[in-house]
């Protein structure tokens, strides 16, 4: 098990943006419906016409709600893990508010705990949350793992930070990142990286 796959949680292991739009934004703004496919930037506060603080506060409240807890796990990732999960180690790495981290960890372990045995997070800055800074971003966190790490993340910024830290990174296809690959192609690329890591 020479490879460690580091999975982003929100919008990779689950469908957070779609769930938030469907369960929070659309019911509260029926005259301002935004299609998930049209979310071309994340965070999408400018597209929605609200402040960054308003968006993050709403998202954090959703993370603490039953709506988040009831999200279905990504079936494509589950299927890949069924076939390949036992060939490497797995860690969840998310950037979330400190107060939402326990909820996120519980969701990950409930749905993916068969394979993902570790959960880590880089605290996302929030007003009123004063926490020590151990790692500036996911790249700094990944730098401690070395070249065996493969990050799977929907954020181009996190992918760039991971690559700069010496890790391999795959961009999970979402409307806002222009990855250019399909989910199937991304998972095939991950399999090839695992295969390469197993070569003596």
C-alpha positions in Angstrom: 0.0 0.0 0.0 2.5 2.6 -1.2 -0.2 5.1 -2.2 -2.3 7.3 0.0 -5.5 8.7 -1.6 -6.6 12.0 0.1 -10.2 12.7 -0.6 -11.8 16.1 -0.4 -15.2 15.7 1.2 -17.7 18.3 0.0 -18.5 18.1 -3.7 -16.3 15.0 -4.1 -17.5 12.4 -1.6 -20.9 14.1 -1.6 -22.9 16.6 -3.7 -22.9 19.6 -1.2 -23.5 22.4 -3.7 -26.4 20.8 -5.3 -27.9 19.8 -2.0 -27.5 23.3 -0.6 -29.1 24.9 -3.7 -32.0 22.4 -3.6 -32.7 22.5 0.1 -31.7 26.0 1.2 -31.3 28.5 -1.6 -34.2 27.6 -3.9 -36.9 27.3 -1.3 -35.8 30.7 0.2 -35.5 32.4 -3.2 -38.1 30.9 -5.6 -37.9 33.9 -7.9 -34.1 33.6 -8.1 -33.5 30.0 -9.0 -29.9 29.1 -9.9 -29.4 25.9 -11.8 -26.5 23.7 -10.4 -25.1 23.4 -13.9 -24.8 27.2 -14.1 -22.6 27.5 -11.0 -19.4 28.5 -12.7 -17.5 29.7 -9.6 -17.2 28.4 -6.1 -17.9 30.1 -3.8 -20.9 31.3 -5.8 -21.9 34.3 -3.7 -21.4 36.9 -6.5 -23.6 34.8 -8.8 -26.3 34.7 -6.1 -26.1 38.4 -5.4 -25.1 38.0 -1.7 -22.0 38.6 0.4 -19.4 36.0 1.0 -20.2 36.1 4.7 -23.9 35.4 4.0 -23.2 32.5 1.8 -20.7 30.9 4.2 -23.0 31.4 7.1 -25.9 29.7 5.2 -23.6 26.8 4.1 -22.3 26.3 7.6 -25.9 26.1 9.0 -26.7 23.5 6.3 -23.6 21.5 7.3 -25.0 21.4 10.8 -28.5 20.4 9.7 -30.2 17.1 9.1 -30.0 18.0 5.4 -26.3 17.5 5.4 -26.4 14.4 7.5 -28.9 12.8 5.1 -26.9 13.4 1.9 -26.2 10.3 -0.1 -22.6 9.4 -0.7 -21.2 9.7 -4.2 -22.1 6.4 -5.9 -19.2 6.7 -8.3 -16.6 6.9 -5.5 -18.3 4.1 -3.6 -18.2 1.9 -6.7 -14.5 2.7 -7.2 -13.7 2.0 -3.6 -15.5 -1.4 -3.8 -13.2 -2.3 -6.6 -9.9 -0.7 -5.7 -10.2 0.7 -2.1 -8.3 -2.1 -0.5 -5.2 -1.4 -2.6 -4.2 1.8 -0.8 -4.8 3.9 2.2 -7.4 6.6 2.3 -7.7 9.9 4.2 -10.4 12.5 4.1 -9.1 16.1 4.1 -11.6 19.0 4.1 -11.5 22.7 4.6 -14.5 23.7 6.7 -15.4 25.8 9.7 -14.3 24.4 13.0 -17.9 24.1 14.3 -18.9 22.0 11.2 -16.0 19.6 11.3 -17.6 17.1 13.7 -20.7 16.8 11.5 -18.5 16.3 8.4 -16.4 13.7 10.1 -19.4 11.7 11.2 -20.9 11.8 7.7 -17.6 10.6 6.2 -17.1 7.7 8.6 -20.7 6.6 8.4 -20.6 6.3 4.6 -16.9 5.7 3.8 -15.4 4.3 7.1 -14.8 0.9 5.6 -11.9 2.5 3.6 -11.3 6.0 5.0 -9.8 5.5 8.4 -8.5 9.1 9.0 -10.2 12.4 8.9 -8.4 15.8 8.8 -9.4 19.3 8.2 -7.9 22.7 7.6 -10.0 25.2 9.4 -11.7 27.6 7.0 -11.6 31.2 8.3 -14.8 32.3 10.0 -15.6 35.3 12.1 -15.5 34.4 15.8 -13.4 31.2 15.3 -9.9 31.9 16.5 -7.8 28.7 15.9 -4.1 28.2 15.6 -2.8 27.9 12.1 -0.9 24.7 11.6 -1.3 24.5 7.8 -2.1 27.5 5.6 -3.9 25.3 3.1 -4.3 21.7 1.9 -0.9 21.9 0.1 0.9 22.6 3.4 -1.0 19.7 5.0 -0.1 17.3 2.1 3.5 18.3 2.1 3.9 16.2 5.3 2.9 13.1 3.4 5.4 13.4 0.6 5.1 12.1 -2.9 3.0 9.1 -2.1 -0.1 11.3 -1.7 -2.8 11.6 -4.4 -5.3 14.4 -3.7 -8.8 14.2 -5.3 -10.4 17.7 -5.0 -12.9 19.9 -6.9 -11.0 23.1 -6.2 -8.4 24.2 -8.7 -6.7 26.2 -6.0 -6.3 23.1 -3.8 -5.1 21.1 -6.8 -2.5 23.7 -7.5 -1.4 23.9 -3.9 -1.1 20.1 -3.7 1.0 20.0 -6.9 3.2 22.7 -5.6 3.7 20.7 -2.4 4.9 17.7 -4.4 1.7 15.6 -4.3 -0.2 14.3 -7.3 -3.6 15.9 -7.7 -6.7 15.1 -9.7 -9.4 17.7 -10.3 -12.9 16.2 -9.6 -15.3 17.3 -12.4 -17.7 20.0 -11.3 -19.3 22.9 -13.2 -17.0 25.5 -11.6 -13.6 24.0 -12.3 -13.6 23.2 -16.0 -11.7 20.0 -15.5 -12.4 18.8 -19.0 -12.5 15.1 -17.8 -15.5 13.0 -17.0 -16.0 11.3 -13.6 -15.2 7.9 -15.3 -12.0 9.4 -16.8 -10.9 10.9 -13.5 -11.4 7.6 -11.6 -9.5 5.7 -14.4 -6.6 8.2 -13.9 -6.7 7.5 -10.2 -6.6 3.7 -10.9 -3.6 4.2 -13.1 -1.8 6.2 -10.4 -2.5 3.4 -7.9 -1.2 0.8 -10.4 2.0 2.8 -11.0 2.5 3.1 -7.2 2.4 -0.6 -6.8 5.2 -1.2 -9.3 8.4 -2.2 -7.3 
